[in-house]
Amino acid sequence: MSDIKRGPGILHERGPRGPRGPRGPHGAAGTTGPTGSTGSTGSTGPAGAAGTSSRGLVKFSGLIEAGTFILADTGTLLAGTPFPGYPVSSVSALRNLAANIGGFVVPAGTITFEVLVNGAPVAGYALTYAVGESGVKSLTFGPVALAADDTVALAVAPVGVGFSSAIPVSAVLEIETT
């Protein structure tokens, strides 16, 4: 092509090229391409913390009157009879006691609930109702270690209460297995 422009009846000479104009706007983005393949599995992380222990409740209930009674899974027995404790099947620990003498207000004396392991009282783990008390009371304690095959029971000793008839009592002990 020459530097001469031809048009309808007129000859023009091309002049020098002018400066470049401003850049135009970008066009719209295209569609996203397909997802690539999944990478390989990473390494296994560190082991988690050891499992937690589990807890359960052992319930005791029965009728009491004058004398000391053992509450156990075979019922209410007078102290001195063959010890009827709950057997423990694995290494465990005792924690916490709650008792209830609902429907009866202690008129005189005391009623004491005492934790027994293998027939012997556990020092410091007793709950006492005094004159005018009734309802639910609790004692937070523990842990008291238990070996497999130990037995657990609850002694209830009313002292100076003066019963007119037997009264229902109940209690629960919390047992934690590790």
C-alpha positions in Angstrom: 0.0 0.0 0.0 1.3 3.4 -0.8 1.2 6.6 1.3 -1.4 8.0 -0.9 -5.0 7.5 -0.2 -7.4 7.4 -2.9 -11.0 8.5 -2.5 -13.8 9.4 -4.8 -12.0 11.9 -6.9 -9.5 13.2 -4.3 -6.0 12.1 -3.7 -4.8 12.4 -0.1 -1.4 11.9 1.3 -1.2 10.1 4.6 0.3 12.1 7.4 2.3 11.0 10.4 0.7 8.6 12.9 -0.9 10.2 15.9 -0.5 9.3 19.6 -2.1 6.1 20.9 -5.5 6.6 22.4 -6.5 5.6 25.9 -7.0 1.9 26.7 -10.6 0.7 26.6 -12.3 -1.1 29.5 -11.7 -4.8 30.2 -14.2 -7.3 29.0 -16.3 -9.6 31.3 -14.5 -12.5 33.1 -14.9 -15.8 31.5 -16.4 -18.9 33.2 -14.5 -20.8 35.9 -12.8 -23.9 34.6 -13.5 -27.5 35.9 -12.4 -28.5 39.4 -9.1 -30.3 39.5 -8.5 -33.7 41.0 -8.3 -34.2 44.8 -4.9 -34.3 46.3 -3.4 -37.1 48.3 -4.5 -37.7 52.0 -2.4 -35.9 54.6 -0.6 -37.5 57.5 -2.5 -38.6 60.6 -2.6 -36.1 63.4 -1.4 -36.8 67.0 -3.5 -39.1 69.3 -6.2 -37.4 71.3 -6.5 -37.3 75.1 -7.3 -40.4 77.1 -11.0 -41.2 77.5 -12.9 -39.8 80.4 -14.2 -41.9 83.2 -17.9 -42.7 83.6 -20.1 -42.2 86.6 -23.2 -43.9 87.9 -25.5 -43.9 90.9 -26.1 -46.7 93.4 -29.6 -46.4 95.0 -30.3 -47.5 98.6 -33.8 -47.5 100.2 -35.8 -49.1 102.9 -37.7 -48.7 106.1 -36.0 -47.8 109.4 -37.1 -47.6 113.0 -35.1 -47.9 116.3 -31.7 -49.6 115.8 -29.0 -49.3 113.1 -30.0 -50.5 109.7 -28.0 -51.3 106.6 -29.5 -50.2 103.3 -28.3 -52.4 100.4 -29.5 -54.1 97.3 -31.1 -56.9 99.2 -33.3 -54.6 101.3 -33.1 -53.1 104.8 -31.3 -55.2 107.4 -30.4 -54.7 111.0 -26.7 -54.2 111.6 -25.0 -57.3 112.7 -26.6 -59.5 110.0 -24.4 -60.8 107.1 -23.1 -57.7 105.4 -25.3 -57.1 102.2 -23.1 -54.6 100.3 -23.2 -53.8 96.6 -20.2 -55.5 94.9 -17.9 -53.3 92.8 -16.9 -55.0 89.6 -13.8 -52.9 88.7 -11.5 -50.3 90.2 -13.7 -47.3 91.0 -14.1 -44.4 93.3 -17.0 -43.2 95.5 -18.1 -39.6 95.2 -21.0 -37.7 96.8 -24.0 -38.8 98.8 -27.6 -37.6 98.7 -30.2 -38.8 101.2 -34.0 -38.3 101.6 -36.2 -38.7 104.6 -39.2 -37.1 102.9 -42.5 -37.1 104.7 -40.9 -37.3 108.1 -39.5 -34.4 110.2 -37.0 -35.5 112.9 -38.9 -34.8 116.1 -35.9 -35.5 118.5 -32.4 -36.9 118.3 -30.6 -37.5 114.9 -30.6 -39.8 111.9 -27.2 -40.4 110.4 -26.4 -42.0 107.0 -22.9 -43.4 106.9 -20.9 -44.8 103.9 -19.6 -48.3 104.5 -16.9 -50.1 102.4 -16.4 -53.8 103.0 -18.6 -53.3 106.1 -16.4 -50.6 107.7 -17.4 -46.9 108.0 -15.5 -44.5 105.8 -14.2 -41.8 108.2 -15.7 -38.4 107.5 -18.3 -39.6 105.1 -21.6 -39.3 107.0 -24.7 -37.2 106.6 -26.8 -36.3 109.7 -30.3 -35.0 110.0 -31.0 -33.1 113.2 -34.2 -32.1 115.0 -36.7 -30.4 112.7 -34.9 -31.5 109.5 -36.5 -33.4 106.6 -36.2 -33.8 102.9 -33.1 -34.1 100.7 -29.6 -33.4 102.0 -26.3 -34.0 100.1 -22.7 -34.4 101.0 -19.9 -33.7 98.4 -16.8 -35.8 99.0 -14.3 -38.1 97.4 -12.9 -39.7 95.7 -12.8 -42.7 98.0 -10.8 -45.5 96.1 -12.5 -48.8 95.6 -10.8 -52.0 94.4 -12.5 -54.6 92.3 -14.6 -56.9 94.6 -15.0 -54.3 97.3 -18.6 -53.9 98.7 -20.4 -50.7 99.3 -23.4 -50.1 101.6 -25.0 -47.4 103.7 -25.7 -47.6 107.4 -28.6 -45.5 108.8 -28.6 -44.9 112.5 -31.4 -43.1 114.2 -30.4 -42.0 117.7 -33.0 -40.8 120.2 -35.7 -40.2 117.5 -38.6 -42.0 119.3 -40.4 -43.7 116.4 -44.1 -44.3 116.4 -43.7 -46.4 113.2 -41.1 -47.2 110.6 -40.2 -44.4 108.2 -39.1 -44.7 104.5 -35.6 -43.5 103.7 -33.5 -43.5 100.5 -30.1 -42.4 99.3 -27.8 -42.5 96.3 -24.0 -42.7 96.1 -22.1 -41.7 93.0 -19.6 -44.2 91.7 -17.0 -43.3 89.2 -15.2 -46.0 87.1 -11.9 -45.2 85.5 
